[in-house]
Amino acid sequence: MKSTSSSNRFNSNSRLLLGFLGVLLSGGVLLTSLGAISKTFAARINSPHAVTSTSSALSSKNNVASNPGPARRLDEQGNQPRGMSFLPSHPRSTRAFRPAGNGDWFSLGPPGGDVSDVAASTVDANVVLTGLAPGGSIGGTLYRSSDGGNTWSEVPTLDGTSVFDIEFAPAPDNTTYLGTQDSVRKSTDGGLSWVTLNLGIGANDQVFDVALDPSNQSIVWAGIADANASQPVNVMRSTDSGATWSNRTPPLAMPMSCRGIAVDPGNSNTVIAVFGGDFGGGQVWTTTDGGDSWIDRSAGLPGNPLNAVVYDGTRLLVGGGLLFGSRFVGLYESPDLGVTWTPLHDGSWPVLVVEDIAVDPNDAAKIFVAIDGGGVNRTTDGGVTWQVGIGGSQALAGRSIRFRPANSQEVFLGTSSLAVFHSTNGGDTFVQSSEGIFELDLFSIDANPLNPDEIAVAFQGQNNGGVLSSTDGGSAWHLESAPPTRYSAVHFAPDGTLYAISSGPSSVAPEGLYRRENGSWTPLGPDQGPLYESDLDTVRFSLNNPDLILLGGSDFGVAGSEATIWRSTDAGQGWNKVDEVGASDKVTDLEIIEDGTDQNMVAAWTSLNGDNIGGALRSTDNGASWFSSSPGLPVFLRDPRLCGSPADPQILFMSAWLSFQSGGLFRTTDGGATWASTGWTGSQTVGDVACHPIDDQAIFVTQLSGGDAVLRSQDGGATFSPFSNGLGNVVAPRELAFAGDSRLVLASAKGSYATDLATPTPTPTPTVTPSSTPTPTASPTPTSTPRSTPTPRPRPTPLPRPTLPD
C-alpha cells in the first residue's frame, strides 16, 4: 500500500489544480447528473458499520442521496444498506426520451428484476400484479399478468415509478391500491389504469406499505418513508377510500420509515405499525383508538429494523432484520398485542432477515416467511419446527410472499434480481415465473470466442446476484451454480473457459475471481481475509500464455482503498498485488498489447474521492510493475474504458467522462506511452467503448447520461452517429461485447440486447515477429519517486466462512 504522496498517478501538480477548477465549473450540474438512490437513503456516515469509498452524498429535489460512479457504501462484509441503487447519472424516468438511430437492436433478456411485492387479484384469478423497485430504490415500475402470473407486461403509466406494496380490496370490490415512490395509487379496473392520491404532505411522499381495514373498505392506512429524517409524517389514515388523509404518526423520537401496518380484522381501531431505518433501528407501536394515541411495544425485540407485521386479532407476528451491519431480527410472536414477545425462529435459520410474512388462509399454523438471502422458510406447526429454503429457494433473496386469496396451494414469491417465483403445491417447489419482466440489472456481458452463440451475463441485486448463461444466442438462459453474490464482470478466456468476478457479500462467499469447471465454480482469489477487502471490476487474459491473468479494481475496508492490479502466472492458483496506487482510486480496465510478447500492458484508473481525476498506467515487464502514463489526457477524466484496434496492437482507444455532461475518446499509437483526442467530444457521459474485431474504423461507445444509448464511429473515432434503434427504453447501458465478428451485444439495467452487423472487409493486421528478448515500446523512463514498501496493516483474526446452501 502506498500513500498518496508516493503515488505517481499525476503527470504534474497542475493536473490536480485544473481538475479542482473543473469540479467548480461542473458543480452546478452535479445535483442533476449523479446517480439516484432511494428517496429515503440517509447518508449517515456516523454509522459504526458503514464503510464508504466515496465522500459524495448530495440531495436532489426529492431528497435523493447520490452515489456517483463505481463507488460503494458497504459494511465490512460487503453488504449494501437499503435503497442502494447504482444506476448512472440519468434517472430512469428519462429513458423514454432516448432518440432512435441506426442499428436494429433486439432484447435477449434474461427475465428478471427487483420485485418488492407480487399479489393476485381477489376478483379475477387471471390478474396478478408485481411491483418493482431497483435495489429497493426509486425508478421502478409495475407489471401486470392476465394469465395467472405466467407472462407479464409493463403498465406504461407506472414506468419509472417504484412500487413497494400492492393491496387488492376484498371481493367483489375491484379496487386496488399501490404504495409507490410518489404517494398512493388507486385503480378500479384491475390495474389497467391508475390515479395518484394526494396525501397532502409535500414531495416526500414515498409509501412503503398500504393496509386495508378488513371490516371497513373505506379505511386505508399508509406507511410513509422518513425521507432521510426530513418527513415527520410516517403513518397516515384515510376514512374515505383515499380521498382525504390524516396524520396518525406515533410520537416517535425522530422520523422513521413505517414499513408495515396491520389492522385487527375485528376492530378497526386496533392497529399495529412497524418501523425500520435504512441503517438500523426499529420499533413497533400499537393503538386501540384508531391512532389517537399509541403505545411503544418495542421492548423485548432486538431494536433492529422491522419489515413486516401480521395480526389476526389474537396472534401478532413481526419480522425484520437488515443484512447491512448484521442488524438481525428474525420472526417474533406476541399473544398480547406486543406486551410480551417470543422468538419463533430457531437455530436452523441461516439468515435472520425477514422481509415478509404470509399465513395460510385456511390454516393459521402454517406460516411462510420471505428471507433476504435465504428464500422461503415454512412452519406447519405454528413455529415449533421449521423447513428452511423450501422448494429450492435457499439461494434467492426473498422480498415478498403471498398466497392467492383463499388458496393454500398457490404461493407467489417476489425476489431481488430474479423477479417472480410461483408455487402450486404449497411451497414444495418454486418455479420462476417472470417471462416478460425485463428489468434485470446487468453489469457485464461476454461471448465465447470459440462459440459466439454462448453468452454469459453478470447481474447484481442489493446483496445478491449471479451469472446467467445461454448456449443459443440468448433464446434460453441458465442460472449458473456460482455463489449468489453480486457479480461485476464475466469474461471468457481465449480457450472458452468462463470466469466471473464476485463483488460480495463475503458473508455469502469469498469475493474475487471464479472459474467454471464442468458446471461447478471454483474460487481463485485473491482473497485477502475473512472480510470484504477486494473490490474488483475487470479481468484480462493473455492470448499467448493461458497461465497469465490480470485483475483490476481496488482494495476495500481494512485492506485500504487504493487502486490495485493483481497478477497470476499460474492460472489463478497464486496472486501478486503488482500495483497499489492512490487513496480512493480504482482500476477500471486492462488491456494487453497483443504484439505476441505479453510484455506491454495498459490499465485505466479513476479516482473515487470526488476530484474526478483519472488516467492510464503502463507496464513494460509482463505486468510485474506499473507506472503512470497519461501524457495527452485531460485533467477531468472519469471512469475510463479501453479497447484495442485490430489493425495495430500499439493502437488503443480510451473512452471517459470529460465532465458531468460530456464524454470523449482518446487514442494511443505507441502502446499507451502517449495519448491524443480522436477529435470527438459527445454531449453525454460515456460508459463503455468497443473496437470492432476486424474493422479498425468501427468503434462503438455507450452513453450513460441520456441521448442515444449506443453510438458508432466509422472513421476511427473522429465522429460518431446514433446506433440505437430498439434501445429507446434502455437504462444504464454498461458494457459492450462482440459475439463473433458480426454481432454486438449490450448489458444494461434492463437486461441484454443484441444487434447484427454487416460483415466488414478485414483490415490487414501487421505481422509481428516476437524477439527472444521482447523490446518494450520506446517511452520516457518514469522519473517519479520510487514507491515505498507498504506498511502491513494489522489483520483481523480470520473467522470461519459460512457453509453455502446446497
Secondary structure as UniProt FT lines:
FT   HELIX           4..6
FT   HELIX           13..33
FT   TURN            39..40
FT   TURN            45..46
FT   TURN            48..49
FT   STRAND          51..52
FT   TURN            61..62
FT   TURN            69..70
FT   STRAND          73..74
FT   TURN            76..77
FT   TURN            82..83
FT   HELIX           92..97
FT   STRAND          104..109
FT   STRAND          112..113
FT   STRAND          115..120
FT   TURN            125..126
FT   STRAND          128..132
FT   HELIX           134..136
FT   STRAND          141..145
FT   STRAND          153..154
FT   HELIX           156..158
FT   TURN            159..160
FT   STRAND          163..168
FT   TURN            171..172
FT   STRAND          176..180
FT   STRAND          184..187
FT   TURN            190..191
FT   STRAND          195..196
FT   STRAND          207..212
FT   TURN            214..215
FT   TURN            217..218
FT   STRAND          220..224
FT   TURN            227..230
FT   STRAND          235..238
FT   TURN            241..242
FT   STRAND          246..247
FT   STRAND          258..263
FT   TURN            265..266
FT   TURN            268..269
FT   STRAND          271..276
FT   STRAND          282..287
FT   TURN            290..291
FT   STRAND          295..296
FT   TURN            299..300
FT   STRAND          306..311
FT   STRAND          316..322
FT   HELIX           324..326
FT   STRAND          327..334
FT   TURN            337..338
FT   STRAND          342..343
FT   TURN            347..348
FT   STRAND          354..359
FT   TURN            361..362
FT   TURN            364..365
FT   STRAND          367..371
FT   TURN            372..374
FT   STRAND          375..379
FT   TURN            382..383
FT   HELIX           390..392
FT   TURN            393..395
FT   STRAND          398..403
FT   TURN            405..406
FT   STRAND          411..415
FT   TURN            416..417
FT   STRAND          418..423
FT   TURN            426..427
FT   STRAND          431..432
FT   STRAND          442..448
FT   TURN            449..450
FT   STRAND          451..460
FT   STRAND          465..470
FT   TURN            473..474
FT   STRAND          478..479
FT   STRAND          487..492
FT   TURN            494..495
FT   STRAND          498..502
FT   TURN            506..508
FT   STRAND          512..517
FT   TURN            518..519
FT   STRAND          520..525
FT   STRAND          534..541
FT   TURN            546..547
FT   STRAND          549..555
FT   HELIX           557..559
FT   STRAND          563..568
FT   TURN            571..572
FT   STRAND          576..581
FT   TURN            583..584
FT   STRAND          585..592
FT   TURN            594..597
FT   STRAND          601..607
FT   STRAND          614..619
FT   TURN            622..623
FT   STRAND          627..628
FT   TURN            631..632
FT   STRAND          638..644
FT   TURN            649..650
FT   STRAND          652..659
FT   TURN            660..661
FT   STRAND          662..668
FT   TURN            671..672
FT   STRAND          676..682
FT   STRAND          686..691
FT   TURN            696..697
FT   STRAND          699..703
FT   STRAND          710..713
FT   TURN            716..717
FT   STRAND          721..722
FT   TURN            728..729
FT   STRAND          735..738
FT   STRAND          743..748
FT   TURN            749..750
FT   STRAND          751..756
//
